[in-house]
Amino acid sequence: MTTGLWVLLVALAAATAFGLVRAARDGTFRPARRSPGDAPGGDAAGEPMPAAAAAAPDVPVLGADDLGAALGEQATLVQFSTAFCAPCRTTRQVLADVAGRTPGVTHIEIDAEQHLDLVRRLGILRTPTTLILGPDGAEVTRASGAPTRAAVHATLHHTLGLEPVEAR
């Protein structure tokens, strides 16, 4: 085989592997950065930890001044979007629905282009990115890409012990 064909095969294999990994991680929530001794998502008995107890010193804590709106009593769903982002529209609908069905949960959408300082501070690399903040404003978890409604509900339940209210 010629060198050009080998280069093409390696490039195709690398692109396929990257696409598969990205598709598997897209919209999946992962814990916020923590110090090495912290157990993400719960205590030793598997019970959800309060956000204040779960937050480590290097976990971002945001307030109403940072977000431009008040935090939710139980949790805040923060969505970073851009005008040209098609999955952001779906994410907006999913998060607004979850916030509307879950008492004490607020949804805040932030235009990433208008808040570059916050985007850089939080390490937002793509849109949509969703952060779930505890009642104290500490980042509990985040997802890059469009999360599903079920993933948001499950994450709120497992990390903060919150349950949605059935549709009326």
C-alpha positions as CSV (number, residue, x, y, z in Angstrom):
1,M,0.0,0.0,0.0
2,T,1.1,3.5,-0.6
3,T,1.9,6.0,2.1
4,G,-1.1,8.2,1.2
5,L,-3.5,5.3,1.7
6,W,-2.1,4.5,5.1
7,V,-2.4,8.2,6.1
8,L,-6.0,8.2,4.9
9,L,-6.8,5.0,6.9
10,V,-5.3,6.3,10.1
11,A,-7.1,9.6,9.7
12,L,-10.5,7.8,9.2
13,A,-9.9,5.5,12.2
14,A,-9.0,8.5,14.4
15,A,-12.0,10.5,13.3
16,T,-14.3,7.5,13.9
17,A,-12.9,6.9,17.3
18,F,-13.3,10.6,18.2
19,G,-16.9,10.6,16.9
20,L,-17.8,7.5,18.9
21,V,-16.3,8.9,22.2
22,R,-18.0,12.3,21.7
23,A,-21.4,10.7,20.9
24,A,-21.1,8.5,24.1
25,R,-20.3,11.5,26.3
26,D,-22.7,14.0,24.7
27,G,-25.3,15.2,27.2
28,T,-23.9,13.0,30.0
29,F,-23.6,14.6,33.4
30,R,-20.3,14.3,35.2
31,P,-19.4,15.5,38.7
32,A,-17.9,19.0,39.3
33,R,-14.2,19.2,40.1
34,R,-13.5,18.0,43.6
35,S,-10.6,17.5,45.9
36,P,-9.2,13.9,45.8
37,G,-10.8,12.8,49.1
38,D,-14.4,13.7,48.2
39,A,-16.9,11.1,47.1
40,P,-18.9,12.5,44.2
41,G,-22.7,12.1,44.3
42,G,-23.3,10.9,47.8
43,D,-22.0,9.7,51.1
44,A,-20.8,6.1,51.9
45,A,-24.4,4.9,52.4
46,G,-25.3,6.1,48.9
47,E,-27.5,9.0,50.1
48,P,-27.4,12.3,48.2
49,M,-25.1,14.9,49.8
50,P,-26.3,18.5,50.3
51,A,-24.6,20.7,47.8
52,A,-22.8,22.7,50.6
53,A,-21.3,19.5,52.0
54,A,-20.4,18.2,48.5
55,A,-18.6,21.4,47.4
56,A,-14.9,21.3,47.5
57,P,-12.8,24.5,47.5
58,D,-12.1,24.3,43.8
59,V,-15.7,23.8,42.8
60,P,-17.1,27.0,41.3
61,V,-19.7,28.9,43.4
62,L,-22.0,31.3,41.5
63,G,-24.4,33.9,42.7
64,A,-27.2,36.0,41.3
65,D,-24.6,38.7,40.3
66,D,-22.7,36.1,38.2
67,L,-25.9,34.7,36.6
68,G,-28.0,37.8,36.2
69,A,-31.0,36.1,38.0
70,A,-31.8,34.6,41.4
71,L,-30.8,31.1,42.3
72,G,-33.4,28.4,42.8
73,E,-34.3,27.4,46.3
74,Q,-33.2,23.7,45.7
75,A,-31.2,23.8,42.5
76,T,-30.4,26.0,39.5
77,L,-30.1,24.7,35.9
78,V,-27.6,27.0,34.1
79,Q,-27.5,26.6,30.4
80,F,-24.7,28.2,28.3
81,S,-25.9,28.8,24.7
82,T,-25.1,30.7,21.6
83,A,-27.3,32.1,18.9
84,F,-26.2,29.6,16.2
85,C,-26.4,26.5,18.3
86,A,-29.2,24.2,17.2
87,P,-29.0,21.7,20.1
88,C,-29.4,24.7,22.5
89,R,-33.0,25.1,21.5
90,T,-33.8,21.5,22.5
91,T,-31.8,21.9,25.7
92,R,-33.7,25.1,26.5
93,Q,-37.1,23.3,26.2
94,V,-35.9,20.3,28.3
95,L,-34.5,22.4,31.1
96,A,-37.5,24.7,31.2
97,D,-39.8,21.7,31.4
98,V,-37.8,20.1,34.2
99,A,-37.6,23.4,36.2
100,G,-41.3,23.9,35.7
101,R,-42.1,20.4,37.1
102,T,-39.6,20.3,40.0
103,P,-40.3,22.6,42.9
104,G,-37.5,24.9,43.9
105,V,-35.6,24.5,40.6
106,T,-34.9,27.4,38.4
107,H,-33.6,27.5,34.8
108,I,-31.3,30.3,33.7
109,E,-30.0,30.6,30.1
110,I,-26.7,32.5,29.5
111,D,-25.5,33.7,26.1
112,A,-21.9,32.5,26.1
113,E,-20.9,35.1,23.5
114,Q,-22.1,37.9,25.8
115,H,-20.4,36.5,29.0
116,L,-17.0,35.4,27.9
117,D,-15.4,36.2,31.2
118,L,-17.8,33.7,33.0
119,V,-17.3,31.1,30.2
120,R,-13.5,31.3,30.6
121,R,-13.8,31.2,34.4
122,L,-15.9,28.1,34.4
123,G,-14.1,26.3,31.6
124,I,-17.0,26.1,29.2
125,L,-15.7,24.6,26.0
126,R,-18.8,24.1,23.9
127,T,-22.5,24.9,23.7
128,P,-24.9,23.8,25.0
129,T,-23.3,23.2,28.4
130,T,-25.5,22.7,31.4
131,L,-24.4,23.2,35.0
132,I,-26.5,22.1,37.9
133,L,-25.9,24.3,40.9
134,G,-27.0,23.4,44.5
135,P,-29.0,25.9,46.6
136,D,-25.7,27.6,47.7
137,G,-24.7,28.2,44.1
138,A,-21.9,25.5,44.1
139,E,-21.6,23.5,40.9
140,V,-22.7,20.0,41.5
141,T,-22.5,18.5,38.0
142,R,-22.3,19.5,34.4
143,A,-23.0,18.2,30.9
144,S,-21.6,19.2,27.5
145,G,-24.1,18.7,24.7
146,A,-27.9,18.3,24.9
147,P,-29.0,16.3,27.9
148,T,-32.2,14.2,27.9
149,R,-35.1,15.0,30.2
150,A,-34.5,11.6,31.9
151,A,-30.8,12.4,32.5
152,V,-31.7,15.8,34.1
153,H,-34.4,14.2,36.3
154,A,-32.0,11.4,37.3
155,T,-29.2,13.7,38.1
156,L,-31.4,16.0,40.2
157,H,-32.6,13.0,42.1
158,H,-29.3,11.3,42.6
159,T,-27.2,14.4,43.5
160,L,-29.7,16.6,45.3
161,G,-32.6,14.2,46.2
162,L,-35.2,16.2,44.2
163,E,-38.2,14.7,42.5
164,P,-40.4,16.2,39.7
165,V,-44.1,16.8,40.1
166,E,-46.3,14.8,37.8
167,A,-47.9,16.8,34.9
168,R,-51.4,18.1,35.7
